[in-house]
Amino acid sequence: MTATYSEESIRTLDWKEHIRKRPGMYIGKLGDGSSLDDGIYLLIKEVLDNAVDEFMMGHGKTVELEVSEKIVTIRDYGRGIPLGKLVDVASKMNTGAKYDSKVFKKTVGLNGVGIKAVNALSSKFLIESVREKEGRLAEFERGELTAERSFVPNGNANGTKVVFTPDNEIFGKFRFIPEYLERMCRNYVYLNTGLTILYNGRKITSRNGLLDLLEENMSSPGLYPVVHLRGNDIEVALTHGKQYGEEYYSFVNGQNTSQGGTHLVAFKEALVKVIRDFYKKDFEASDIRTAIIAAISIKVEEPVFESQTKTKLGSRETEPGGPSVRNFVMDFLRTNLDNYLHKHPETAEAILARIQESEKERKAISGIRKIARERAKKANLHNKKLRDCRAHWNTNDERRLDTTIFITEGDSASGSITKSRDVNTQAVFSLKGKPLNTYGLTKKIVYENEEFNLLQAALNIEDGIEELRYNNVVIATDADVDGMHIRLLLITFFLQFFPDLIKNGHLYILQTPLFRVRNKQKTVYCYSEAEKEKAVKSLAGKTEITRFKGLGEISPDEFRHFIGKDMRLEPVQLKKEDMIADMLAFYMGKNSPERQDFIIGNLRVEDEVVEDVDAV
């Protein structure tokens, strides 16, 4: 039956209804907190942006962030929101002082939407403002005003305080990962020297800006001291390492532009031009940039981002009639990087040596790369090995943040996932047997080994992760010894050749249930022994307990529960103390008495018995 299209079909949603009905327009994907770009982190960021903007305008050097369970509290010591406009700022779209460029210059939150989205998507939201010994607060529930009153401040410090709880109706079962929150805080202080963030009482600050950022994020020392350049509204830090690929951190007005944009494209172009001019040699751009680790931060008035989540800069002009972002970055590097290289000949020599090494390796594998590409085409990659999806990370598709590829082993497991997946956003890559241990091998192996060559082609990362086809790369293997071994081999491959895939938060482990507990009325899937025992107690009467031995044993109908909205992903994370070279040598290098002692000391036997330690 065809629905009637009439005047009654036309609806007008108020601000909070629209945000709650279309949250993706305002905060990107929802997620459960396992990914850096999940919506719950953007809620925190929207409030922190306002607090940091106050600091950038010269008001308040400290911001407090407390996260307890699912309650977030953020307090700044800026000017405080004008008391009479407190409710409007929190609940009226297109309301805010940032439309007045004289009051807020070179800030991120220019559209008057951010804090309203936080309000609408929170089950409880409180905002307080203190100005000149007077205070006012407003309380909301899912965007609906429930209380408003004045109060006498406890102390004389001006500023704004926001307390909110993300709504379970929107986000379901979510969690905050402390490492992600700390990373967010560190990015703020790197970009705003002099700012202090107290995260759950712990002081986070930075004296050296992007220099600190690079040194904190490098898992091994650079080949030369970090080149650190500062100018008006621009800061750059760079060095080369021993790793493969390129690694960039880019920011605009304090916003982490994880997808880069105009400024990052200009930086890469300028770097290549300056290096070629300095050495008077027409080096390949890829040889210059291979193994680079760099950060760039610029500040512009009224930046234009390509989406509400502000992960990619689209600005062409800093201001009407002013110099383009590209020319601004190009001119800065042309002058300052060139001067630096002339003043530091030892750094110039180290860069030249790294370029020549990259050039030598590229020429050595160029023939192999060509053969590998042809082999990938003949293998009918997009049919036999890869079941692709319709949306991709490197497009402007609104579903791009949800794009996921499952890397699995065996026909039965990949078959179950393929039949269960969302064909719009989820792809499946099927491995054939255990991958090769790539520790200590050169990138030549990526092209000579069929499985890794095809996997690299499927992910589209041959020339770096900028053209990565999927936002989430998920290792989906059985929860047994063989499955764990495959995980380690895949993680080793990514650490060895594409560490920025992990550093940028794209790699995950799929958590699938170990048990199914059910009676005639209810079925509960359990991911641990503890969850199983709890389920048995909660289900009255006779229960049936099934232990899943592998992914292939889970029917497609059941698999839909585990890779849908309730999918559990465990992010693969790297911390500064994780020295990649040492870690790989210990776990994936030749067997040693120390490693055998470690394995024996940490062995946990459940359903599987490991008889040969040397085989692990």
C-alpha positions as CSV (number, residue, x, y, z in Angstrom):
1,M,0.0,0.0,0.0
2,T,1.4,3.4,-1.0
3,A,1.6,6.0,1.8
4,T,-0.3,9.2,1.3
5,Y,1.8,12.2,0.6
6,S,-0.1,15.2,2.0
7,E,0.2,18.3,4.2
8,E,0.1,16.0,7.2
9,S,3.3,14.3,5.9
10,I,5.3,17.5,6.4
11,R,6.9,17.7,9.9
12,T,9.0,20.4,11.5
13,L,11.3,19.1,14.2
14,D,12.6,21.4,17.0
15,W,16.3,21.6,17.6
16,K,16.7,18.8,20.1
17,E,14.4,16.4,18.1
18,H,16.4,16.9,15.0
19,I,19.7,16.3,16.8
20,R,18.4,13.2,18.5
21,K,16.8,11.9,15.3
22,R,19.9,12.6,13.1
23,P,22.9,12.5,15.5
24,G,25.3,11.5,12.8
25,M,24.9,14.9,11.2
26,Y,26.3,16.5,14.4
27,I,28.8,14.0,15.9
28,G,29.6,11.5,13.2
29,K,29.2,7.9,14.2
30,L,27.8,6.9,17.5
31,G,29.9,3.9,18.5
32,D,30.5,2.4,21.9
33,G,33.7,4.2,22.9
34,S,36.1,1.6,21.4
35,S,37.1,4.0,18.6
36,L,38.8,7.4,18.8
37,D,36.1,9.0,16.5
38,D,33.1,7.6,18.4
39,G,30.5,10.2,19.3
40,I,30.9,10.1,23.1
41,Y,34.4,11.6,22.7
42,L,33.2,14.3,20.4
43,L,30.7,15.3,23.1
44,I,33.6,15.9,25.5
45,K,35.6,17.6,22.8
46,E,32.8,20.1,22.0
47,V,32.8,21.3,25.6
48,L,36.6,21.3,25.9
49,D,36.9,23.3,22.6
50,N,34.9,26.1,24.3
51,A,37.1,26.0,27.4
52,V,40.3,26.1,25.3
53,D,39.0,28.9,23.2
54,E,38.7,31.0,26.4
55,F,42.4,30.2,27.0
56,M,43.3,31.2,23.5
57,M,41.6,34.5,24.0
58,G,43.8,35.1,27.1
59,H,41.3,34.0,29.9
60,G,42.0,31.1,32.2
61,K,45.1,28.9,32.1
62,T,43.6,25.8,33.7
63,V,40.8,23.5,32.5
64,E,39.5,20.6,34.7
65,L,38.2,17.4,33.2
66,E,36.7,14.7,35.4
67,V,35.3,11.4,34.0
68,S,33.7,9.1,36.6
69,E,31.9,6.1,35.2
70,K,29.6,7.8,32.6
71,I,29.4,11.3,34.1
72,V,31.6,14.0,32.6
73,T,32.5,17.3,34.3
74,I,34.4,20.1,32.6
75,R,35.3,23.4,34.3
76,D,37.2,26.3,32.8
77,Y,38.3,29.6,34.4
78,G,37.5,31.9,31.5
79,R,35.1,34.8,31.4
80,G,32.0,32.8,32.0
81,I,28.9,32.8,29.8
82,P,26.9,36.0,30.2
83,L,24.3,34.9,32.8
84,G,21.2,36.1,30.9
85,K,22.1,34.1,27.9
86,L,23.0,30.8,29.7
87,V,19.9,28.9,28.6
88,D,20.1,30.2,25.0
89,V,23.7,29.2,24.6
90,A,22.8,25.6,25.7
91,S,19.6,25.2,23.8
92,K,19.1,27.7,20.9
93,M,20.7,26.8,17.6
94,N,23.0,29.3,15.9
95,T,23.5,31.1,19.2
96,G,27.0,32.0,20.5
97,A,29.6,34.7,20.7
98,K,31.9,33.1,18.1
99,Y,29.9,34.7,15.3
100,D,31.6,37.9,16.5
101,S,35.2,37.6,15.3
102,K,36.3,40.5,17.6
103,V,35.4,38.4,20.6
104,F,36.6,35.0,19.4
105,K,39.4,34.9,16.8
106,K,40.8,31.7,15.2
107,T,38.7,29.3,17.1
108,V,37.1,26.0,16.0
109,G,33.5,26.2,17.2
110,L,32.1,28.7,14.8
111,N,28.7,27.3,14.0
112,G,26.9,27.6,17.3
113,V,25.9,23.9,17.3
114,G,28.4,21.9,19.4
115,I,27.2,22.4,23.0
116,K,23.5,22.1,21.9
117,A,24.3,18.7,20.5
118,V,25.9,17.7,23.8
119,N,22.8,18.8,25.6
120,A,20.3,17.1,23.3
121,L,22.3,13.8,23.4
122,S,22.7,13.7,27.2
123,S,20.2,12.2,29.6
124,K,21.2,14.9,32.1
125,F,23.0,18.1,31.3
126,L,23.9,20.9,33.7
127,I,25.6,24.2,32.8
128,E,26.8,26.8,35.3
129,S,28.4,30.2,34.8
130,V,30.2,32.5,37.3
131,R,30.8,36.1,36.4
132,E,31.9,38.8,38.9
133,K,30.8,36.9,42.0
134,E,27.4,36.0,40.5
135,G,26.3,32.6,39.4
136,R,23.5,31.0,37.4
137,L,22.8,27.4,36.4
138,A,20.4,25.6,34.1
139,E,19.6,21.9,34.1
140,F,18.2,19.8,31.2
141,E,17.1,16.3,30.4
142,R,17.6,15.2,26.8
143,G,17.6,18.9,25.8
144,E,14.5,19.8,27.8
145,L,15.0,22.6,30.4
146,T,14.0,21.3,33.9
147,A,15.5,23.9,36.2
148,E,17.0,27.4,36.1
149,R,18.2,29.5,39.0
150,S,20.8,31.9,40.3
151,F,23.2,30.9,43.1
152,V,26.0,32.4,45.2
153,P,29.4,31.1,43.9
154,N,31.7,29.3,46.3
155,G,34.7,31.4,45.5
156,N,35.4,34.3,43.2
157,A,36.8,32.5,40.1
158,N,34.9,33.2,36.9
159,G,34.3,30.5,34.4
160,T,31.9,27.9,33.1
161,K,31.1,24.4,34.3
162,V,29.4,21.7,32.3
163,V,28.3,18.3,33.7
164,F,26.6,15.7,31.4
165,T,25.9,12.1,31.0
166,P,25.6,10.7,27.4
167,D,22.2,9.2,26.8
168,N,22.0,5.4,26.8
169,E,19.0,5.7,24.5
170,I,21.3,7.1,21.9
171,F,24.7,5.4,22.6
172,G,23.6,2.1,24.2
173,K,26.3,0.4,26.3
174,F,29.3,2.6,26.0
175,R,32.6,3.1,27.9
176,F,35.2,5.8,28.0
177,I,38.8,4.5,27.3
178,P,41.1,6.5,29.6
179,E,44.0,6.4,27.0
180,Y,41.8,8.1,24.4
181,L,40.8,10.9,26.9
182,E,44.5,11.4,27.9
183,R,45.5,11.6,24.2
184,M,42.8,14.2,23.6
185,C,44.0,16.3,26.6
186,R,47.7,16.0,25.5
187,N,46.8,17.3,22.0
188,Y,45.2,20.3,23.5
189,V,48.2,21.2,25.6
190,Y,50.7,20.5,22.8
191,L,48.8,23.1,20.7
192,N,48.4,25.6,23.5
193,T,51.6,26.0,25.5
194,G,50.9,27.4,28.9
195,L,47.6,25.6,29.1
196,T,47.1,23.1,32.0
197,I,44.5,20.4,31.9
198,L,43.7,18.5,35.1
199,Y,42.4,15.2,33.9
200,N,40.9,13.4,36.9
201,G,43.3,15.4,39.1
202,R,46.4,14.6,37.0
203,K,48.3,17.6,35.6
204,I,48.9,17.6,31.8
205,T,50.9,20.4,30.3
206,S,53.5,21.1,27.6
207,R,56.4,23.5,27.3
208,N,57.5,22.7,23.8
209,G,54.4,22.3,21.8
210,L,54.7,20.0,18.7
211,L,58.2,19.0,19.7
212,D,56.7,17.3,22.8
213,L,54.0,15.8,20.6
214,L,56.4,14.1,18.3
215,E,58.7,12.9,21.1
216,E,55.8,11.5,23.0
217,N,54.4,9.6,20.0
218,M,57.7,8.3,18.6
219,S,58.3,4.7,19.5
220,S,62.0,5.0,18.8
221,P,64.4,7.9,18.4
222,G,64.5,9.8,15.1
223,L,67.5,9.7,12.8
224,Y,68.2,13.3,13.8
225,P,66.9,15.8,16.4
226,V,63.4,17.0,15.7
227,V,63.3,20.0,13.5
228,H,61.0,22.5,15.3
229,L,59.8,25.6,13.5
230,R,57.5,28.3,14.9
231,G,56.0,31.3,13.2
232,N,52.9,33.5,13.5
233,D,49.9,31.2,13.4
234,I,52.0,28.2,12.3
235,E,54.1,25.5,13.9
236,V,55.9,22.6,12.4
237,A,57.9,19.7,13.8
238,L,59.5,16.9,11.8
239,T,62.1,14.1,11.7
240,H,62.7,10.8,9.9
241,G,62.7,7.4,11.5
242,K,63.6,3.9,10.6
243,Q,60.0,2.8,10.0
244,Y,58.1,2.4,6.7
245,G,55.4,4.7,5.6
246,E,54.6,8.3,6.6
247,E,53.2,9.5,9.8
248,Y,51.5,12.9,10.2
249,Y,49.7,14.9,12.9
250,S,47.8,17.9,11.6
251,F,45.8,20.6,13.4
252,V,43.8,23.7,12.6
253,N,42.9,26.1,15.4
254,G,43.6,23.3,17.9
255,Q,41.4,20.8,16.1
256,N,43.0,17.5,15.3
257,T,42.3,17.2,11.5
258,S,42.8,13.4,11.3
259,Q,42.0,13.4,7.6
260,G,44.3,16.3,6.9
261,G,43.1,18.7,4.2
262,T,44.5,21.8,2.5
263,H,47.2,22.5,5.1
264,L,48.6,19.0,5.1
265,V,48.6,18.7,1.3
266,A,50.5,22.1,1.3
267,F,53.0,20.8,3.9
268,K,53.9,17.7,1.9
269,E,54.2,19.7,-1.3
270,A,56.4,22.4,0.4
271,L,58.6,19.8,2.0
272,V,59.4,18.1,-1.3
273,K,60.1,21.4,-3.0
274,V,62.4,22.7,-0.2
275,I,64.4,19.5,-0.1
276,R,64.8,19.3,-3.9
277,D,65.9,23.0,-4.0
278,F,68.3,22.6,-1.1
279,Y,70.1,19.5,-2.5
280,K,69.6,20.6,-6.1
281,K,68.4,17.1,-7.0
282,D,65.0,16.0,-8.4
283,F,64.3,13.3,-5.8
284,E,61.1,11.3,-6.0
285,A,58.6,12.7,-3.6
286,S,58.0,9.3,-2.0
287,D,61.7,8.9,-1.3
288,I,61.7,12.3,0.5
289,R,58.7,11.5,2.6
290,T,59.3,7.8,3.4
291,A,59.7,7.2,7.2
292,I,58.9,10.9,7.9
293,I,57.2,11.7,11.2
294,A,55.8,15.2,11.2
295,A,53.2,17.6,12.8
296,I,51.8,20.8,11.5
297,S,49.5,23.2,13.3
298,I,48.0,26.4,11.8
299,K,45.5,29.0,12.9
300,V,43.2,30.7,10.5
301,E,40.1,32.9,10.9
302,E,36.8,31.2,10.0
303,P,38.2,27.8,8.9
304,V,36.0,25.8,6.6
305,F,35.8,22.1,7.4
306,E,34.3,19.4,5.2
307,S,32.0,18.1,7.9
308,Q,30.6,18.9,11.3
309,T,33.1,16.6,12.9
310,K,35.9,18.9,11.6
311,T,38.4,16.2,10.7
312,K,39.4,17.7,7.3
313,L,40.2,21.3,6.4
314,G,38.7,22.5,3.2
315,S,39.6,26.2,3.5
316,R,41.2,27.9,0.5
317,E,41.6,31.4,2.0
318,T,42.6,32.5,5.4
319,E,40.4,35.6,4.9
320,P,38.7,37.2,2.0
321,G,41.4,38.5,-0.4
322,G,44.2,37.1,1.9
323,P,46.9,34.6,1.1
324,S,45.7,31.0,0.5
325,V,46.4,28.4,3.1
326,R,48.6,26.6,0.6
327,N,50.8,29.7,-0.1
328,F,50.9,30.5,3.7
329,V,52.4,27.0,4.5
330,M,54.6,27.0,1.4
331,D,56.1,30.4,2.1
332,F,56.8,29.5,5.8
333,L,58.6,26.3,4.9
334,R,60.5,27.7,2.0
335,T,62.1,30.3,4.3
336,N,62.3,28.5,7.6
337,L,63.1,24.9,6.7
338,D,65.7,26.0,4.2
339,N,67.4,28.3,6.8
340,Y,67.4,25.5,9.3
341,L,69.1,23.0,6.9
342,H,71.8,25.6,6.2
343,K,72.4,26.2,9.9
344,H,72.4,22.5,10.8
345,P,74.5,20.6,8.3
346,E,74.5,17.4,10.4
347,T,70.7,17.3,10.1
348,A,70.9,17.9,6.3
349,E,73.4,15.0,6.0
350,A,71.1,12.7,7.9
351,I,68.1,13.6,5.7
352,L,70.1,13.1,2.6
353,A,71.2,9.6,3.8
354,R,67.6,8.6,4.6
355,I,66.4,9.8,1.1
356,Q,69.2,7.8,-0.6
357,E,68.4,4.7,1.4
358,S,64.7,5.0,0.5
359,E,65.6,5.5,-3.1
360,K,67.8,2.4,-3.1
361,E,65.1,0.3,-1.6
362,R,62.4,1.6,-4.0
363,K,64.5,0.7,-7.0
364,A,65.2,-2.7,-5.6
365,I,61.5,-3.6,-5.3
366,S,60.1,-1.6,-8.2
367,G,60.0,-4.6,-10.4
368,I,58.5,-6.8,-7.7
369,R,55.8,-4.2,-7.0
370,K,54.8,-4.2,-10.7
371,I,54.5,-8.0,-10.7
372,A,52.6,-8.0,-7.4
373,R,50.0,-5.5,-8.8
374,E,49.4,-7.8,-11.8
375,R,49.1,-10.8,-9.5
376,A,46.6,-9.0,-7.4
377,K,44.5,-8.3,-10.4
378,K,44.7,-11.9,-11.7
379,A,43.7,-13.1,-8.2
380,N,40.4,-11.3,-8.8
381,L,40.8,-9.6,-5.4
382,H,37.4,-7.9,-5.3
383,N,35.6,-11.2,-5.7
384,K,37.6,-14.1,-4.4
385,K,39.6,-12.8,-1.4
386,L,37.6,-9.6,-0.7
387,R,33.9,-9.1,-0.3
388,D,33.8,-5.4,-0.5
389,C,31.2,-2.9,0.9
390,R,29.6,0.1,-0.8
391,A,30.9,2.9,1.3
392,H,34.6,3.7,1.9
393,W,36.7,5.7,4.4
394,N,38.5,7.7,1.7
395,T,35.3,9.2,0.3
396,N,32.8,11.8,1.5
397,D,30.1,9.2,2.0
398,E,28.2,10.0,5.3
399,R,28.7,6.3,6.3
400,R,32.5,6.4,6.0
401,L,33.1,6.5,9.7
402,D,31.4,3.1,10.0
403,T,33.3,1.4,7.2
404,T,34.9,-1.8,8.5
405,I,36.8,-4.7,7.1
406,F,37.0,-8.0,8.9
407,I,40.2,-10.0,8.4
408,T,39.3,-13.6,9.1
409,E,40.8,-17.1,8.5
410,G,39.0,-20.0,6.9
411,D,36.0,-20.4,4.6
412,S,33.5,-21.2,7.3
413,A,34.3,-18.1,9.5
414,S,34.4,-15.7,6.5
415,G,31.3,-17.2,5.1
416,S,29.3,-16.6,8.4
417,I,30.5,-13.0,8.6
418,T,29.9,-12.4,4.9
419,K,26.2,-13.6,5.2
420,S,25.7,-11.5,8.4
421,R,27.4,-8.3,7.5
422,D,26.0,-4.9,6.5
423,V,26.9,-4.8,2.8
424,N,26.9,-1.0,2.9
425,T,29.7,-0.5,5.4
426,Q,31.2,-3.9,6.2
427,A,33.7,-5.8,4.0
428,V,35.4,-9.2,4.6
429,F,38.9,-10.4,3.7
430,S,39.6,-14.1,3.9
431,L,43.1,-15.3,4.8
432,K,44.3,-18.7,3.7
433,G,46.0,-20.4,6.6
434,K,48.4,-18.7,9.0
435,P,50.2,-15.6,7.7
436,L,54.0,-15.4,7.6
437,N,56.0,-14.1,10.5
438,T,57.3,-10.8,9.0
439,Y,59.6,-9.8,11.9
440,G,63.0,-8.8,10.7
441,L,62.0,-9.0,7.0
442,T,62.1,-6.1,4.5
443,K,59.1,-4.6,2.7
444,K,60.0,-6.8,-0.3
445,I,58.2,-9.6,1.5
446,V,54.9,-7.7,1.3
447,Y,55.0,-8.0,-2.5
448,E,56.4,-11.5,-2.7
449,N,54.0,-13.0,-0.2
450,E,50.6,-13.5,-1.9
451,E,48.5,-13.1,1.3
452,F,50.1,-9.9,2.4
453,N,50.3,-8.5,-1.1
454,L,46.5,-9.0,-1.5
455,L,45.8,-7.7,2.0
456,Q,47.7,-4.6,1.3
457,A,45.9,-4.1,-2.0
458,A,42.5,-4.7,-0.3
459,L,43.3,-2.0,2.3
460,N,44.7,0.3,-0.4
461,I,47.8,1.2,1.8
462,E,50.6,0.5,-0.6
463,D,51.6,4.1,-0.6
464,G,50.6,4.9,3.0
465,I,47.3,4.9,5.0
466,E,46.0,8.2,3.5
467,E,43.9,6.2,1.0
468,L,42.9,3.5,3.5
469,R,39.6,2.1,2.2
470,Y,38.1,1.3,5.7
471,N,38.0,3.3,8.9
472,N,38.1,0.2,11.1
473,V,40.4,-2.8,10.3
474,V,39.2,-5.7,12.5
475,I,41.1,-8.9,13.1
476,A,38.4,-11.6,13.5
477,T,39.9,-14.9,14.5
478,D,38.9,-17.8,16.8
479,A,39.5,-17.3,20.6
480,D,41.9,-20.3,20.7
481,V,45.7,-20.7,20.5
482,D,45.7,-20.8,16.7
483,G,43.5,-17.7,16.5
484,M,45.7,-15.9,19.0
485,H,48.7,-16.8,16.9
486,I,47.2,-15.4,13.8
487,R,46.4,-12.2,15.6
488,L,50.0,-11.8,16.7
489,L,51.2,-12.4,13.2
490,L,48.9,-9.8,11.7
491,I,49.7,-7.3,14.4
492,T,53.4,-7.9,13.7
493,F,52.8,-7.2,10.0
494,F,51.1,-3.9,10.7
495,L,53.7,-2.9,13.3
496,Q,56.5,-3.7,11.0
497,F,55.3,-2.0,7.9
498,F,52.3,0.2,8.7
499,P,52.6,1.3,12.4
500,D,50.6,4.5,11.7
501,L,47.5,2.3,11.1
502,I,47.7,1.4,14.8
503,K,48.8,4.8,16.0
504,N,45.9,6.4,14.3
505,G,43.4,4.1,15.9
506,H,42.3,2.0,13.0
507,L,43.2,-1.5,14.1
508,Y,40.9,-3.6,16.4
509,I,40.3,-7.2,17.6
510,L,36.7,-8.5,17.3
511,Q,35.4,-9.9,20.5
512,T,33.0,-12.7,20.0
513,P,31.1,-14.7,22.6
514,L,32.6,-17.8,24.2
515,F,29.3,-19.1,25.4
516,R,25.6,-19.1,24.7
517,V,23.3,-19.6,27.7
518,R,19.6,-20.0,27.0
519,N,16.3,-21.3,28.3
520,K,13.0,-21.3,26.5
521,Q,12.4,-17.6,27.2
522,K,15.8,-15.9,26.7
523,T,19.2,-16.3,25.2
524,V,22.3,-14.6,26.6
525,Y,25.7,-14.5,24.9
526,C,28.7,-14.4,27.2
527,Y,32.2,-13.2,26.5
528,S,33.9,-14.7,29.6
529,E,33.5,-17.3,32.3
530,A,32.2,-14.6,34.7
531,E,29.5,-13.5,32.3
532,K,28.5,-17.2,31.8
533,E,28.1,-17.8,35.6
534,K,26.1,-14.6,35.9
535,A,23.8,-15.6,33.0
536,V,23.2,-19.1,34.5
537,K,22.2,-17.6,37.8
538,S,19.9,-15.0,36.2
539,L,18.0,-17.5,33.9
540,A,15.7,-19.4,36.1
541,G,15.0,-23.1,35.5
542,K,16.8,-25.4,33.1
543,T,19.5,-23.8,30.9
544,E,21.4,-24.9,27.9
545,I,25.1,-23.9,27.7
546,T,27.0,-24.0,24.4
547,R,30.7,-23.3,24.2
548,F,31.7,-21.8,20.8
549,K,34.9,-23.4,19.6
550,G,35.3,-21.1,16.6
551,L,33.7,-18.4,14.5
552,G,32.7,-21.0,11.9
553,E,30.4,-22.6,14.5
554,I,28.3,-19.4,14.9
555,S,25.5,-19.3,12.5
556,P,25.0,-16.2,10.3
557,D,21.7,-15.4,12.1
558,E,23.6,-15.3,15.4
559,F,26.6,-13.5,14.0
560,R,24.4,-10.5,13.2
561,H,24.2,-9.8,16.9
562,F,28.0,-9.6,17.2
563,I,28.9,-7.4,14.3
564,G,25.9,-5.1,14.5
565,K,25.2,-2.1,16.7
566,D,26.3,-4.1,19.8
567,M,29.7,-5.2,18.2
568,R,32.5,-5.4,20.8
569,L,35.8,-4.1,19.4
570,E,39.0,-4.1,21.4
571,P,41.4,-1.4,20.1
572,V,45.0,-2.3,19.5
573,Q,46.9,0.6,21.1
574,L,50.5,1.8,21.4
575,K,51.8,3.7,24.3
576,K,55.1,5.7,24.4
577,E,56.7,3.1,26.5
578,D,55.9,0.4,23.9
579,M,59.3,0.3,22.0
580,I,58.2,-1.4,18.8
581,A,61.6,-2.8,17.8
582,D,62.3,-4.3,21.3
583,M,58.7,-5.6,21.6
584,L,58.8,-7.4,18.3
585,A,62.3,-8.8,18.9
586,F,61.1,-10.3,22.2
587,Y,57.8,-11.7,21.1
588,M,58.3,-12.5,17.5
589,G,62.1,-13.0,17.1
590,K,64.1,-16.2,17.6
591,N,63.2,-18.2,20.6
592,S,65.2,-17.4,23.7
593,P,65.3,-18.7,27.2
594,E,63.9,-15.4,28.4
595,R,60.8,-15.7,26.1
596,Q,60.2,-19.3,27.0
597,D,60.3,-18.4,30.7
598,F,57.9,-15.6,30.0
599,I,55.4,-17.8,28.2
600,I,55.6,-20.5,30.8
601,G,55.1,-18.0,33.6
602,N,52.1,-16.4,31.9
603,L,50.5,-19.5,30.4
604,R,46.7,-19.8,31.1
605,V,45.2,-23.1,30.1
606,E,41.5,-23.4,29.7
607,D,40.1,-25.5,26.9
608,E,43.4,-25.7,24.9
609,V,46.7,-27.3,26.0
610,V,49.9,-25.9,24.6
611,E,52.3,-28.8,24.5
612,D,55.2,-27.2,22.6
613,V,56.4,-23.9,24.0
614,D,58.7,-23.4,21.0
615,A,55.8,-23.5,18.6
616,V,54.1,-20.4,20.2
